[in-house]
Amino acid sequence: MKALGEIGFARAARFGFMTLAMVPYRLALVPPLRSLWLRLLGAHIGRGAILHDVRFFNLYRRGLGGLSVGRECFLGDECLIDLAETVSLEDQVTLAERVLVLTHTNVGYRDHPLQRHFPSRTAAVVVEAGSFVGAGVTLLPGVRVGRGSFVAAGSVVTEDVPPATLVAGVPARAVRALA
């Protein structure tokens, strides 16, 4: 009941609806059917985009209307995308397997003792055209990966990545410019 009090009845109903609406998406075995279903639910999915076994959460917040996947994008198996705020993947972006895209942070209920030190935050994530995000990468809320950049596997991106840059590590740091 505490959760219902925090999010309200309307958001709880939206959560239930979106949970049921995602069942056909989960059952769709081929990327074109997954893309079609996501479009029907409000997502923008560009021509030639391939979505493997991608999962979404916080659909009751911003929802699939906050998802924009450009032309010829590839999203690998077990990617997890938080739709508390918008996620924009421009044309020809690749998310390898198990990429985590976070658009919010929250330590718990409003009365959680850490809320005053770490207040809830939401911010959009943008991955610009022609970028590659390696396996197991975490993109934190509010980051922008610049055009034509490469994020090495296992990195945690805590701040914006300049265009045409290779970044790696935890936290991700620039390794070299890509010329």
C-alpha positions as CSV (number, residue, x, y, z in Angstrom):
1,M,0.0,0.0,0.0
2,K,2.9,2.4,0.6
3,A,3.9,2.1,-3.0
4,L,0.4,2.9,-4.2
5,G,0.4,5.9,-1.9
6,E,3.6,7.1,-3.5
7,I,2.8,6.7,-7.1
8,G,-1.0,7.1,-7.0
9,F,-3.8,5.0,-8.5
10,A,-3.4,6.4,-12.1
11,R,0.2,5.4,-12.3
12,A,-0.5,2.0,-10.7
13,A,-3.2,1.4,-13.4
14,R,-0.8,2.5,-16.1
15,F,1.8,0.0,-14.7
16,G,-0.8,-2.8,-14.9
17,F,-1.8,-1.9,-18.4
18,M,1.8,-1.6,-19.7
19,T,2.7,-4.9,-18.0
20,L,-0.1,-6.6,-20.0
21,A,0.7,-4.7,-23.2
22,M,4.2,-5.9,-23.1
23,V,3.2,-9.6,-23.2
24,P,2.9,-9.7,-27.0
25,Y,6.2,-7.9,-27.3
26,R,7.9,-10.6,-25.1
27,L,6.2,-13.3,-27.2
28,A,7.3,-11.9,-30.5
29,L,10.3,-14.0,-31.6
30,V,11.6,-11.8,-34.4
31,P,12.8,-8.2,-34.3
32,P,10.4,-6.8,-37.0
33,L,7.4,-8.0,-34.9
34,R,8.9,-6.5,-31.7
35,S,9.5,-3.1,-33.6
36,L,5.9,-3.1,-34.9
37,W,4.4,-3.7,-31.4
38,L,6.6,-1.0,-29.8
39,R,5.5,1.4,-32.6
40,L,1.8,0.6,-31.8
41,L,2.5,1.4,-28.2
42,G,4.0,4.8,-29.0
43,A,7.7,4.3,-29.5
44,H,9.5,5.7,-32.5
45,I,11.5,2.9,-34.1
46,G,13.4,3.8,-37.3
47,R,13.6,1.7,-40.5
48,G,16.0,-1.2,-40.3
49,A,16.3,-1.1,-36.5
50,I,16.9,-4.5,-34.9
51,L,15.8,-5.1,-31.3
52,H,16.8,-8.4,-29.9
53,D,15.7,-9.4,-26.4
54,V,15.5,-5.8,-25.0
55,R,13.7,-5.2,-21.8
56,F,12.1,-2.0,-20.5
57,F,11.1,-0.7,-17.1
58,N,9.3,2.3,-15.7
59,L,6.9,2.1,-18.5
60,Y,4.2,3.7,-16.2
61,R,6.3,6.9,-16.1
62,R,7.4,8.3,-19.4
63,G,6.5,5.1,-21.3
64,L,7.2,4.0,-24.8
65,G,6.4,7.4,-26.1
66,G,9.8,8.4,-24.6
67,L,11.7,5.9,-26.7
68,S,13.3,7.0,-29.9
69,V,15.4,4.5,-31.9
70,G,16.8,5.8,-35.2
71,R,17.3,4.1,-38.5
72,E,19.6,1.0,-38.7
73,C,20.2,0.8,-34.9
74,F,21.0,-2.5,-33.3
75,L,20.1,-3.3,-29.7
76,G,21.5,-6.6,-28.4
77,D,20.2,-9.3,-26.1
78,E,19.4,-8.4,-22.5
79,C,19.7,-4.6,-22.9
80,L,17.6,-2.9,-20.1
81,I,16.2,0.5,-20.8
82,D,14.7,2.7,-18.1
83,L,11.8,4.9,-19.5
84,A,11.3,7.1,-16.5
85,E,12.6,9.8,-18.9
86,T,13.3,9.9,-22.6
87,V,15.9,7.7,-24.3
88,S,17.0,8.7,-27.7
89,L,19.2,6.5,-29.9
90,E,20.0,8.3,-33.1
91,D,20.7,6.6,-36.5
92,Q,23.1,3.7,-36.7
93,V,23.7,3.4,-32.9
94,T,24.7,0.0,-31.6
95,L,24.0,-1.2,-28.1
96,A,25.8,-4.5,-27.6
97,E,24.5,-7.1,-25.1
98,R,23.5,-6.3,-21.6
99,V,23.7,-2.5,-21.9
100,L,21.9,-0.7,-19.0
101,V,20.4,2.7,-19.8
102,L,19.3,4.5,-16.7
103,T,17.2,7.7,-16.7
104,H,16.5,8.0,-13.0
105,T,18.0,7.4,-9.6
106,N,16.1,6.9,-6.4
107,V,17.2,5.4,-3.1
108,G,13.7,4.4,-2.1
109,Y,10.5,5.7,-0.6
110,R,10.1,9.5,0.1
111,D,10.8,8.8,3.8
112,H,14.0,6.8,3.2
113,P,16.8,8.2,5.4
114,L,19.1,8.7,2.4
115,Q,16.7,10.8,0.4
116,R,18.0,14.1,1.8
117,H,21.6,13.1,0.7
118,F,20.6,11.5,-2.6
119,P,17.4,13.1,-3.9
120,S,15.5,11.4,-6.7
121,R,16.6,12.5,-10.1
122,T,15.4,11.9,-13.7
123,A,17.2,13.0,-16.9
124,A,17.1,12.0,-20.5
125,V,19.9,9.9,-22.1
126,V,21.0,10.5,-25.7
127,V,23.3,8.4,-27.8
128,E,24.2,10.3,-31.0
129,A,24.5,8.9,-34.5
130,G,27.1,6.3,-35.4
131,S,28.1,5.5,-31.8
132,F,28.8,2.1,-30.3
133,V,28.1,1.1,-26.7
134,G,29.9,-2.1,-25.7
135,A,28.6,-5.1,-23.8
136,G,27.8,-4.6,-20.1
137,V,28.0,-0.8,-20.2
138,T,25.9,1.4,-17.9
139,L,24.8,4.8,-19.1
140,L,23.7,7.0,-16.1
141,P,20.9,9.6,-16.2
142,G,21.5,12.7,-18.2
143,V,24.5,11.5,-20.2
144,R,25.0,12.2,-23.9
145,V,27.3,10.0,-25.9
146,G,28.7,12.2,-28.7
147,R,28.4,11.4,-32.4
148,G,30.7,8.5,-33.6
149,S,32.0,7.6,-30.2
150,F,32.9,4.2,-28.8
151,V,32.2,3.2,-25.2
152,A,34.3,0.1,-24.3
153,A,32.7,-2.9,-22.7
154,G,32.0,-2.8,-19.0
155,S,32.3,1.0,-18.7
156,V,30.1,3.2,-16.5
157,V,29.4,6.5,-18.2
158,T,28.8,9.1,-15.6
159,E,29.3,12.3,-17.8
160,D,29.0,13.3,-21.4
161,V,31.2,11.6,-24.0
162,P,32.7,14.0,-26.6
163,P,32.1,13.2,-30.3
164,A,34.5,10.8,-31.9
165,T,36.0,9.6,-28.7
166,L,36.9,6.2,-27.3
167,V,36.1,6.0,-23.6
168,A,36.7,3.1,-21.1
169,G,36.6,2.3,-17.5
170,V,34.7,2.9,-14.3
171,P,34.0,5.7,-14.4
172,A,34.5,6.0,-18.2
173,R,37.4,8.3,-19.2
174,A,38.6,9.4,-22.6
175,V,41.3,7.1,-24.0
176,R,41.8,8.7,-27.3
177,A,40.1,10.7,-30.0
178,L,38.9,8.8,-33.1
179,A,40.1,10.6,-36.2
